[in-house]
Amino acid sequence: MHIETVEDFDKALDNGPFAWPGGYPLYFICADGAALSFEAALENADLIRDAIAEKDDSCWRVVACEVNWETQDLFCEHTGKQIAPAYGEDASWGNRAVT
């Protein structure tokens, strides 16, 4: 999902951390190419909204929300935690309950 406006970002947050259909885990991509976990985006949503509104080139301007399909070495720039892939050794989405 391409994110150009604060409304786009808010819509991505409202949809939750998993893609539907499929339940695949989502993460955010910043203008500088950095990855942010869904959790980090929630915790820093106001900074991200400000950066999007101001078209700021800082590390907080989110430009997309995507699924990490298979990349094993994708880490959140803010927390340093791995962003688990949908498929592969570290896939975590299959172990969660779907409601």
trRosetta pair geometry for C-beta under 8 A, 3 or more apart (Angstrom, degrees):
i j d omega theta_ij theta_ji phi_ij phi_ji
1 8 7.3 178 151 -177 108 101
1 12 5.9 174 90 -93 145 111
1 64 6.4 152 80 -158 52 66
1 65 4.5 -6 56 56 107 96
1 66 7.4 -162 25 -69 64 53
2 8 7.3 -50 108 -168 58 149
2 63 7.1 -30 -156 163 66 71
2 64 5.7 -35 -112 -101 42 85
3 8 4.3 168 -137 119 67 124
3 9 5.3 73 -160 -70 131 72
3 12 6.4 -46 -86 -20 123 142
3 28 7.8 -11 6 -144 152 101
3 52 7.1 -69 145 -119 106 133
3 62 5.3 -6 86 119 150 93
3 63 5.6 179 62 -170 89 20
3 64 5.7 -166 11 -78 92 26
3 65 6.3 80 -40 -16 120 89
4 8 5.7 88 40 0 58 153
4 52 7.8 125 153 -164 26 106
4 63 7.8 36 -81 -143 49 67
5 8 4.7 110 54 -1 73 98
5 9 7.3 -135 101 0 46 85
5 52 6.7 104 -171 157 21 122
6 9 5.6 -54 -153 37 37 113
6 10 6.2 37 151 -19 69 106
6 49 4.9 54 -130 -147 110 86
6 52 5.2 151 -74 94 67 129
6 53 5.5 12 -50 -65 121 92
7 10 5.6 -52 -143 39 32 112
7 11 6.3 37 154 -24 64 104
8 11 5.7 -54 -150 33 28 113
8 12 6.6 30 151 -19 62 104
9 12 5.7 -55 -154 34 33 111
9 13 6.5 31 150 -16 66 104
9 45 7.7 152 145 -150 120 85
9 48 6.2 179 -164 132 152 116
9 49 6.5 -164 83 -91 147 70
9 52 5.8 -140 -24 -37 141 167
9 62 5.8 108 -110 72 115 129
10 13 5.6 -53 -149 37 35 112
10 14 6.1 37 153 -22 67 107
10 49 7.8 44 -57 -99 94 111
11 14 5.6 -53 -145 37 31 113
11 15 6.5 35 154 -24 63 104
12 15 5.9 -53 -151 30 30 113
12 26 7.5 -159 -175 152 100 150
12 28 7.5 104 134 -93 149 103
12 65 4.3 164 -145 -32 140 160
13 16 7.9 52 169 -64 35 24
13 41 7.0 -147 -91 125 99 115
13 42 6.6 131 -138 -94 112 78
13 45 6.6 40 -93 -116 155 128
15 20 7.2 -144 -176 19 102 107
16 20 7.9 54 58 -23 114 113
16 26 8.0 124 111 26 53 130
17 25 6.4 -11 152 -145 92 71
17 26 5.6 -156 -168 45 47 94
17 38 3.9 136 -117 117 100 171
17 39 7.6 20 -101 -47 140 66
18 22 7.9 -155 167 91 91 72
18 23 4.9 -8 174 -154 131 51
18 24 6.4 146 -160 65 74 30
18 25 6.0 -42 -103 -94 73 42
18 26 6.4 -167 -96 -6 18 94
18 93 6.8 132 -127 -133 114 112
18 96 7.7 -143 -78 81 149 150
19 22 5.2 -5 96 66 104 111
19 23 6.9 -62 66 4 66 3
19 24 4.4 -3 34 53 116 90
19 25 7.9 -38 -1 25 86 7
19 26 5.8 125 -48 -61 81 103
19 67 5.6 -39 -23 -72 141 118
20 23 7.1 42 -92 -64 64 49
22 86 7.9 1 153 -150 117 138
23 93 5.4 148 127 177 92 115
23 96 7.1 -166 177 71 125 112
23 98 5.6 -78 -88 -97 143 113
24 67 4.4 14 130 -133 132 131
24 69 7.7 -11 -162 -98 140 60
24 86 4.3 -13 -141 -107 103 132
24 93 5.6 -44 -123 -96 38 171
25 38 7.5 -127 -174 -10 84 127
25 67 6.8 115 74 -140 48 75
25 68 6.6 -25 87 38 99 95
25 83 7.3 -176 124 180 126 80
25 84 5.8 64 42 74 161 93
25 85 8.0 174 52 -176 117 10
25 86 6.3 -168 30 -78 80 76
25 92 6.7 38 -38 66 143 98
25 93 5.2 -145 -27 -70 89 109
26 38 5.7 79 85 -71 85 120
26 65 5.5 17 -179 174 122 98
26 66 6.9 153 -149 82 75 23
26 67 6.0 -57 -97 -85 59 59
27 35 5.5 18 145 -171 135 101
27 36 6.4 167 -178 79 87 45
27 37 5.7 -54 -123 -115 99 38
27 38 6.2 -105 -102 -40 49 72
27 65 7.4 -180 91 -152 28 62
27 66 6.5 -28 63 66 73 72
27 67 7.9 107 19 -124 77 19
27 68 5.8 32 12 -32 125 107
27 74 7.4 173 42 144 167 131
27 76 7.4 -139 -145 -90 124 85
27 83 4.7 12 -74 -154 150 146
28 35 7.2 138 78 -162 51 53
28 36 4.3 -20 66 63 103 101
28 37 7.8 -7 23 73 85 7
28 38 7.1 123 -18 -89 93 50
28 40 8.0 -128 39 78 115 97
28 41 4.9 99 -2 -73 144 139
28 48 7.9 -13 155 -133 164 147
28 62 4.7 -39 180 -136 127 122
28 64 7.0 154 -158 87 58 50
28 65 5.4 -31 -100 -100 69 71
28 66 7.9 126 -112 20 22 71
29 33 7.1 -26 -171 -145 96 30
29 34 7.5 154 -156 80 53 40
29 35 6.2 -30 -101 -102 63 60
29 36 7.7 -168 -75 20 16 81
29 62 7.0 108 72 -155 41 71
29 63 5.9 -56 98 62 89 84
29 64 4.3 1 47 61 112 99
29 65 7.5 -157 13 -75 79 24
29 66 6.1 28 -21 9 115 116
30 33 6.8 -33 75 39 78 19
30 34 4.4 -1 40 58 123 88
30 35 7.6 -138 6 -67 88 14
30 36 6.2 82 -41 -20 103 111
30 59 5.7 29 159 -173 158 57
30 60 6.9 -88 -131 -141 125 6
30 61 6.1 103 -161 73 82 54
30 62 5.7 -60 -99 -96 60 49
30 63 6.7 87 -169 7 20 89
30 77 7.2 -59 10 28 136 151
31 57 6.0 -120 111 -142 145 58
31 58 8.0 84 50 68 123 34
31 59 7.9 -147 53 -125 85 27
31 61 4.2 10 -10 86 124 111
31 62 7.7 -116 -28 -82 75 6
31 63 5.2 107 -79 -34 64 122
32 57 7.5 97 -63 172 92 75
32 58 8.0 -60 -28 149 123 27
32 59 5.3 -47 21 -109 140 68
32 61 8.0 104 -14 53 81 91
34 59 5.9 20 24 -157 147 99
34 77 3.8 8 -176 -47 123 155
35 68 7.9 50 -148 -78 144 121
35 74 5.6 24 26 -177 176 98
35 75 6.9 132 69 80 122 35
35 76 6.1 -102 109 -107 89 41
35 77 6.0 144 60 -21 53 92
35 83 5.9 -103 148 -4 135 150
36 40 4.7 -126 -171 87 90 121
36 41 5.1 108 127 -59 124 89
36 44 7.8 -97 -159 53 141 127
36 62 6.9 -79 36 -97 137 107
36 76 5.8 55 -143 -147 36 89
36 77 6.1 -52 -78 36 67 96
36 78 5.8 40 -126 -1 89 115
37 40 4.6 96 54 6 82 101
37 41 7.0 -145 93 -5 44 85
37 76 4.0 -42 -20 -87 98 134
37 78 7.4 -114 25 51 88 104
37 79 6.1 -32 18 27 129 129
37 81 6.3 -3 -41 73 151 108
37 83 5.4 -165 -93 -93 84 97
38 41 5.7 -56 -151 36 33 113
38 42 6.5 36 151 -21 66 103
39 42 5.8 -53 -151 33 31 112
39 43 6.4 26 154 -15 64 109
39 76 7.8 -42 60 -102 95 162
39 79 7.1 14 89 -30 113 154
40 43 5.7 -56 -146 40 32 111
40 44 6.1 -4 164 12 67 114
40 76 5.2 151 -15 -171 145 134
40 77 7.9 163 137 59 167 68
40 78 4.1 139 -153 61 140 137
40 79 5.3 -137 -74 -21 118 107
41 44 6.4 -76 -138 57 25 87
41 45 6.4 62 156 -81 63 72
41 48 6.2 23 -151 -40 78 162
41 62 6.7 51 -125 -79 118 148
42 45 5.9 -10 -152 -44 29 110
43 78 8.0 178 70 134 122 150
44 47 4.6 -41 179 41 92 117
44 48 5.7 97 118 -25 87 98
44 60 6.7 -123 148 -133 126 110
44 78 6.8 -139 -12 -123 146 161
45 48 5.6 -60 -146 40 32 112
45 49 6.1 36 156 -23 69 104
46 49 5.6 -48 -143 34 32 112
46 50 6.4 33 156 -19 63 104
47 50 5.8 -55 -151 36 30 112
47 51 6.4 28 153 -18 64 108
47 60 4.6 -97 139 -148 100 152
48 51 5.7 -56 -147 37 31 111
48 52 6.3 30 155 -18 66 106
48 60 5.2 -136 -90 172 54 93
48 61 7.3 138 -149 -108 64 25
48 62 5.2 19 -160 -8 118 112
49 52 5.8 -56 -147 37 30 109
49 53 6.1 27 157 -18 66 110
50 53 5.9 -58 -144 39 28 110
50 54 6.0 9 163 -2 65 115
50 56 7.2 17 125 1 77 140
50 60 7.4 17 68 111 89 139
51 54 6.2 -64 -138 49 24 99
51 56 4.1 -93 -143 56 70 117
51 58 5.4 -109 -121 57 122 105
51 60 4.0 169 -28 95 154 97
51 61 3.9 -134 145 -73 115 71
51 62 7.6 104 85 2 120 64
52 55 7.4 17 -177 -76 30 42
52 56 7.9 -49 -29 30 19 87
52 61 5.8 139 -74 -140 55 77
52 62 6.5 -32 -69 47 113 78
55 61 7.3 52 -156 -126 30 144
56 60 7.0 12 90 64 125 95
56 61 5.4 -175 76 -57 75 118
57 61 6.6 -58 -119 14 21 143
58 61 6.1 119 61 -15 65 93
59 77 7.0 -133 -180 129 125 147
62 65 7.5 31 169 -60 123 79
67 86 5.6 11 173 -36 113 134
68 71 5.4 -90 -166 46 99 97
68 74 5.2 -147 -133 59 138 158
68 83 5.2 135 -25 124 157 107
68 84 7.0 151 77 96 131 34
68 85 4.9 -105 125 -107 98 59
68 86 6.5 161 85 -14 59 80
69 85 6.3 2 113 -161 25 98
69 86 5.3 -40 -132 38 41 113
69 87 6.1 -4 171 25 67 102
70 85 5.1 66 -127 -165 18 143
70 86 7.3 -55 -59 53 52 78
70 87 5.2 -28 -90 72 84 96
70 88 5.1 118 -147 -41 71 125
71 74 4.3 73 109 -33 119 113
71 85 5.8 167 52 -86 46 116
72 85 6.2 -54 -80 -15 48 133
72 88 5.8 -126 -75 144 94 151
72 89 6.6 28 -114 46 123 104
72 90 5.9 122 -135 14 81 124
73 82 7.9 -80 -136 -126 31 100
74 82 6.9 90 78 -161 59 68
74 83 4.6 -57 112 58 104 104
74 85 7.2 112 27 -67 119 84
75 80 6.0 -6 173 -161 123 38
75 81 6.7 167 -153 87 81 24
75 82 5.6 -53 -100 -99 74 46
75 83 6.5 173 -112 0 18 83
76 79 4.4 20 93 43 133 92
76 80 6.5 -49 73 3 83 15
76 81 5.2 13 26 55 118 74
76 82 7.8 -78 -2 -20 82 1
76 83 5.8 117 -51 -52 78 99
82 90 6.6 -69 143 171 145 154
84 90 5.1 -138 -138 136 84 99
84 91 6.4 118 165 -131 106 25
84 92 4.2 18 140 6 167 112
84 93 7.4 173 110 -30 121 76
85 88 4.7 26 82 35 139 121
85 90 5.9 90 28 74 89 93
85 91 5.7 -60 90 -84 76 71
86 91 6.0 18 153 -129 22 105
86 93 5.6 -8 -131 13 68 139
87 91 5.5 0 -120 -79 16 135
88 91 5.5 137 54 -39 56 95
91 94 5.9 43 130 6 113 108
92 95 5.8 -64 -168 36 57 111
92 96 7.1 55 144 -32 80 103
93 96 6.1 -56 -158 19 42 112
